[in-house]
Amino acid sequence: MANFDILEDLRWRGAINQQTDESGLTKYLQDHDDFALYCGTDPTGDSLHIGHLIPFMILKRFQLAGYHPVIVIGGGTGSIGDPSGRKAERVLLSPEKLHQNEVALTKQMEKLFGTANFEIVNNSEWLDQISLIDFLRDYGKHFQVNNMLSKDVVASRLENGISFTEFSYQILQAIDFYRLNKDHNVQMQIGGSDQWGNITAGIDLIHKLSGSEQPAFGLTIPLMLKADGTKFGKSAGGAVWLDPEKTSPYEFYQFWLNQDDRDVVKYLKYFTFLSHEEIEELEVQVAKEPWKRTAQKVLAKEVTEFVHGEAGLAEAETITTALFSGEIKNLTVKQIEQGLKHAPMATATSESKNIIEFLVDTQIESSKRQAREDVQNGAIYINGEKKQSLDFSVDPSQAFSGKYVIVRKGKKKYTLVKIKG
């Protein structure tokens, strides 16, 4: 049995919203070594984003505490769609696209959880084997329609309408929990707060089919809101994805680095594996020296390394340091594209051009007079080097494989000039 009190740790981190049987779960964990729990995700996309990451962080904590996490990739449920959090019917994906997404999500989970004391299953293994008659006789008769209608996820959709397909989703998720409990010795399901109705439906089904004494527990995580009341998980560029091709390690790192002082301690508790003492010390630093942003730097480092590994973190830190200091000469083209993805853009030809003409032609400067003034005052940097000579020629072939010229005006205002022709 694990010596670490995982439930007490989760309470300290503010990570428990609801539990079905708190005292029963506490006793079960004290008495059993073979505790297993699961969380599911449907392959409706080819990558998770950081909003999805929250329940899987809880699963990872159980793994580190010595328990057995199981992840369900919803090849079956994903083919019909969970109505949770939606105002309209989901567009159904083709079997080919679902399979592509299943493969992609499986790779992401294996990267986060490794291979020790962990397994991934696909609910299509059992859901695909159930005929319509078996579904109605063996499972449907255990669900009262009036109870199903009262579930928040369904009740919120009744005004605009919900198809029988999505209405039946909670039965399929309940079957998942039943089969995992029966065949994989899984005792608990965790999920977001919107999954409470589906989780309790699964526990009810287990008790009806396997007996009221069968151990089955549920736990949900609170809805995460930022200090300003908006939903966590979005950046100016949209969702923050775990896939490095969708959100680069540098962008991922910057998202965490730029968190509000009011939120950073909460995120340290949720998204890092730092000890209580380490987080409490960072909380003190936020209060005493917020301008140093020490907590944000630690948060960015810890989460980026967890999701993207040491190499991803190193690249994110390299780009961050280079852009902050202005020492960009040694960055690769790929790193430049990551770091300046959201910077102002301009275009220029590959021919060498006088610096004043170049600045005006790319509209970095509004006039030749202003361009001359900024150059002479030392405010203009070309590819990381200060240029104060009015006779300097910008030669695009001299850096970044001739693809870009990087202009910095003042301390932080970068423009990425793309070279064409």
Residue pairs with C-beta under 8 A, 6 or more apart in sequence:
1 29
1 30
1 31
1 32
1 33
2 29
2 33
2 65
2 66
2 67
4 65
4 66
6 29
6 61
6 62
6 65
6 67
7 16
7 22
7 25
7 26
7 29
9 61
9 65
9 276
10 16
10 58
10 61
12 269
12 276
13 269
13 270
14 222
14 266
14 269
14 270
15 58
15 221
15 222
15 269
15 270
16 219
16 220
16 221
16 222
17 193
17 196
17 219
17 220
17 221
17 222
17 223
18 193
18 196
18 218
18 219
18 220
19 25
19 217
19 218
19 219
19 220
20 199
20 200
20 203
20 216
20 217
20 218
20 219
21 217
24 215
24 217
25 188
25 217
25 219
28 35
28 187
28 215
28 217
29 35
33 66
34 68
34 185
35 62
35 67
35 68
35 187
35 188
36 67
36 68
36 69
36 70
36 184
36 185
36 186
36 187
36 188
37 59
37 62
37 67
37 68
37 69
37 70
37 186
37 187
37 188
37 189
37 190
38 59
38 69
38 70
38 71
38 72
38 177
38 180
38 186
38 188
38 189
38 190
39 55
39 56
39 58
39 59
39 69
39 71
39 72
39 189
39 190
39 191
40 71
40 72
40 73
40 74
40 77
40 123
40 173
40 176
40 189
40 191
41 48
41 52
41 71
41 72
41 73
41 74
41 105
42 73
42 74
42 77
42 78
42 81
42 82
43 73
43 74
43 75
43 78
43 98
43 99
43 101
43 102
43 104
43 105
44 78
44 81
44 90
44 93
44 101
45 101
46 100
46 101
46 104
46 105
46 243
47 104
47 105
47 108
47 241
47 242
47 243
47 246
48 56
48 105
48 108
48 241
48 242
49 233
49 239
49 240
49 241
49 242
49 247
50 232
50 233
50 239
50 240
50 241
50 242
50 255
51 224
51 231
51 232
51 233
51 239
53 242
53 271
53 307
54 192
54 221
54 224
54 270
55 190
55 191
55 192
55 221
56 71
56 109
56 112
57 270
57 271
58 190
58 219
58 221
59 69
59 71
59 113
59 190
60 69
60 112
60 113
60 273
61 273
62 69
63 69
63 113
63 117
63 118
64 273
66 117
67 117
68 117
68 118
68 119
69 113
69 117
69 118
69 119
70 118
70 119
70 120
70 121
70 180
70 184
70 186
71 109
71 113
71 118
71 119
71 120
71 121
72 120
72 121
72 122
72 123
72 176
72 180
73 102
73 105
73 106
73 109
73 120
73 121
73 122
73 123
74 122
74 123
74 176
75 98
75 99
75 102
75 122
75 123
75 124
75 128
76 122
76 123
76 124
76 126
76 127
76 128
76 172
77 123
77 127
77 169
77 172
77 173
77 176
78 93
78 98
78 101
78 102
79 92
79 93
79 95
79 98
79 124
80 92
80 165
80 166
80 168
80 169
80 172
81 89
81 90
81 92
81 165
81 166
81 169
82 90
82 153
82 166
82 169
82 173
83 90
83 153
83 154
83 157
83 162
83 166
83 167
83 169
84 153
84 192
84 194
84 195
84 198
85 194
86 157
87 157
87 160
88 160
89 162
89 163
89 165
89 166
90 166
93 101
102 122
104 243
106 120
108 242
108 243
109 120
110 120
111 309
112 306
112 307
119 184
121 180
121 184
123 172
123 176
123 179
126 175
126 176
126 179
127 172
127 175
127 176
130 138
130 139
130 175
135 171
139 171
139 174
139 175
139 205
140 171
142 204
142 205
142 208
142 209
143 170
143 171
143 174
143 201
143 205
148 154
148 167
148 170
148 171
148 201
149 155
149 158
151 170
151 197
151 198
151 201
152 194
152 196
152 197
153 170
153 194
153 197
153 198
154 162
154 167
154 170
154 197
157 166
169 198
170 197
170 198
170 201
171 201
173 198
173 201
173 202
174 198
174 201
174 202
174 204
174 205
175 202
175 205
176 202
177 186
177 189
177 199
177 202
177 203
177 205
177 206
177 216
178 202
178 205
178 206
178 209
178 210
180 186
180 189
181 187
181 206
181 210
181 214
181 216
182 206
182 210
187 215
187 216
187 217
188 216
188 217
188 218
188 219
189 195
189 199
189 202
189 203
189 217
189 218
189 219
190 218
190 219
190 220
190 221
191 198
191 199
191 220
191 221
192 220
192 221
192 223
193 220
193 221
193 222
193 223
194 223
195 220
196 218
196 220
199 218
199 220
200 218
202 216
202 218
203 216
203 217
203 218
206 214
206 216
207 214
207 216
223 231
224 231
224 232
224 233
224 270
225 231
225 232
226 232
226 260
226 263
227 260
227 262
227 263
228 260
233 239
233 240
234 240
235 251
235 255
236 342
237 251
237 341
237 342
239 247
240 247
240 251
240 252
240 255
241 247
242 307
244 252
244 308
244 312
247 255
248 316
248 338
248 341
249 304
249 308
249 312
249 313
249 315
249 316
249 338
250 315
250 316
250 319
250 320
250 335
250 338
250 339
251 338
251 341
252 303
252 304
252 307
252 308
252 312
252 316
253 300
253 301
253 304
253 313
253 316
253 317
253 320
254 300
254 316
254 320
255 300
256 267
256 271
256 296
256 299
256 300
256 303
256 304
257 293
257 296
257 297
257 299
257 300
257 320
258 296
259 267
259 296
259 299
261 286
261 290
261 295
264 282
264 286
264 295
264 296
264 299
265 279
265 282
265 283
265 286
265 295
267 299
268 274
268 279
268 282
268 295
268 298
268 299
268 302
269 279
271 299
271 302
271 303
271 306
272 279
272 298
272 299
272 302
272 303
272 306
273 302
273 306
274 282
274 298
274 302
282 294
282 295
282 298
283 295
285 292
285 294
285 295
286 294
286 295
300 316
301 313
301 317
304 312
304 313
304 316
305 312
305 313
308 316
315 335
315 338
318 331
318 335
319 331
319 335
319 338
319 339
320 339
321 327
322 328
322 330
322 331
322 335
322 339
323 339
323 340
323 414
326 381
326 384
326 408
326 411
327 384
328 336
328 383
328 384
328 406
329 383
329 384
329 385
329 399
331 339
331 400
333 400
333 401
333 403
333 404
336 400
336 404
336 406
336 416
340 406
340 414
340 416
343 414
343 415
343 416
344 414
344 415
344 416
345 415
345 416
345 417
345 418
346 362
346 363
346 364
346 415
346 416
346 417
346 418
347 362
347 417
347 418
347 419
347 420
348 358
348 361
348 362
348 396
348 405
348 417
348 418
348 419
348 420
349 396
349 419
349 420
349 421
350 396
350 397
350 402
350 419
350 420
350 421
351 396
352 393
352 394
352 395
352 396
353 361
353 393
353 394
354 391
354 392
354 393
354 394
355 371
355 375
355 380
355 382
355 387
355 389
355 390
355 392
355 393
355 394
356 365
356 368
356 371
356 372
356 375
356 390
357 368
358 394
358 405
359 365
359 371
359 374
359 375
359 380
359 407
360 366
360 367
360 368
360 371
362 407
362 415
362 417
364 407
364 409
364 415
364 417
365 371
365 374
371 380
372 390
374 380
374 409
375 387
375 388
375 389
375 390
375 392
376 388
376 390
377 388
378 386
378 388
379 409
379 410
380 386
380 387
380 388
380 407
380 408
380 409
381 387
381 406
381 407
381 408
381 409
382 392
382 394
382 405
382 406
382 407
383 398
383 399
383 400
383 405
383 406
384 406
384 408
394 405
396 402
396 404
396 405
396 417
396 419
399 405
399 406
400 406
402 419
403 418
403 419
404 416
404 417
404 418
404 419
405 417
405 419
406 414
406 415
406 416
406 417
407 414
407 415
407 417
408 414
408 415
409 415
